[in-house]
Amino acid sequence: MKNIKKVVLSIAVVSVLSTSVVFGVVATKSPADITAGLTGKTVEEVAKERTSGKTYGTIASEAGKLDEFKAESLKQKKVILDQRVKDGNLTQAEADKIYNDIKTNQLTCDGAGSVGIGKMNGTGFGKGQGRGKGMGRGMGQGSGQRNGDGCAVTTEGTTK
């Protein structure tokens, strides 16, 4: 009977610990997920439109959802930046600058722009989450805001 109690207690402890780990993972949506959710299209349909040259912002704009797209994208980028600070890949000052640059750019964004932020400062909101060469700290290879959200700034803070 004592062995059964130990086994049950062990299982309970492992369950609690594994649940804590799952909740500790940062949950983010890709720009394709955001666009699909806002437009009612599937992620596959959005991806097909991207291959034809449209930005995520353009797709959202055509559906009358550009403002919602910008707000959701900004929220997702904030989550990523906060995690990068927590992981020690960015300082809070660096994250704040990037976040504010994105916010500033969104004021004039029409959804058709090209991605610039992250290309040279290694923030890389894209494929490798900034973990490529340079470890997200300035030696490039960042893929921008997930390869073309449609609203971006260059590292100098100007829109493209």
N, C-alpha and C positions, 0 to 999 in steps of 0.2 A: 504494500500500500504506500509506503514511503517513497518508493521508486516512481510510482505513478504520479504522486504529488510533485515530485521533482521534475518529471517530464512535462507535466502540465504547466508548472511555473516557468520552466525554461522556454516553452513555446510562447507563453504569454509575454515574457520579457523580449524575446526575439520579435514578436509581432509589434510590440510598442516601439522598439528601436527601428525596425524597418519602416514603419509608418512615419516616424520622425524624419528619416532620410528622404522618403518620397516627398514630403511636404517641403523639404529644404531645397528642392530642385526649382530653379527659376523656370516658370512656364511662360513662354513667349509664342506669339503667332508670327508666321512669316508674312511678308507683304502679300503673297499670293493668298494666304488664308484670310487676311484682312479684307482684301479686295473681293474675294469670293463671298465672304460673309455679308459684305455690304451690298453687293450687286445681285445676289441670288444665283450667281453662276457657280459652277464647280471649280475646284482648283485646277483641274485639267483644262477647262475652257479658258480660264485666265492664263494659264501657261501657254496655251496655243496662241492667244492674242499677243502675249509677250514675244513669242518667236516671230511674229509678223512685224515687230518693231515698236509696238505700243508700250508705254510705261505703265506701271500700276496706277499712277496718278491719272493718266489719260483714260484708262479703263474705268476708274472710279468716277471721273469727271463726266464721261459719256453717260453714265448711269445716274447722274445728278447727286453723287455721293462724295464729291471731292473734300468738302469740309469734314465730313465724318471720317474719311480716309486719313486726312492729315492729323486729326485728333487721335485716332487709334494708333497710327504709326508713331506719333510723338510719345504716346503712353508706352508703347512697346520699347522704343529706344531708351526711354528713361529707366525701364526695368533692366535692360541690358547694361546701361552705363552704371547703374547702382551696383549691379553684380560685379562688374569689372573693378569698381572701387573696392568692393568687399574682398575680391580675390587678390587685390594688390597690383592689378595690371594698369590702373589709372589712378592718379591722385584725384581728390575731390575737386580741386581747382580745374584740372583737365576735363573732367566729366562735365562740370558746370559750364565751361566754355563751349564744349561740343553741343551740349543741350541747348544753350542759349543761341548758338549759331543756327541750329536747326529751327528753333522757334522763330527767330528773326527771318529766316529764309521763307518760312511757311506763310508769312504775311503777304508775300508777292507771288507765291507759287501758283501756277495755273495747271500743274499736273504734267506738263509736257517737257520739263527740264531734264537735264542729264545729271547724273550723280557725280559729286565732287568730294564731299566730305568723306574722310577715311582713306582716300587714295594715297595721300602722302603722310598722314600722321598716324597710320597704323591702327585706327580705331576699328576699322573693318566690321561693319554691321552684317557682313555677308557670310559667305560660305564657311570660312574658318573661324568666325567670331573673333577675328583679330589675333589669332594665336599662331599665325604663320611666322615667317622670318621677321625678326624684330620683336617678337613676343608682344605685339600690340602697343609698343612704346615708341614708335616713331620711325622705323626703318621700312615702312611701306608694306606692300602686299595686301593691305586692307582692301576689301572688295567694295567699298562704298556702302551705301545703305541697301544692302541685299540686292545689288546689281540693278538698280534703276527704279526706285520707288516713284520717281517723278518729281520729287521735291527735295532739293539738296543744296548745299552750299559748298563752296570751295574752302580750302583751309584759310584763305584770306577773308572769308566771310561774305563774298559776293555770290550772287545767284548765277546759275548756269542754265 
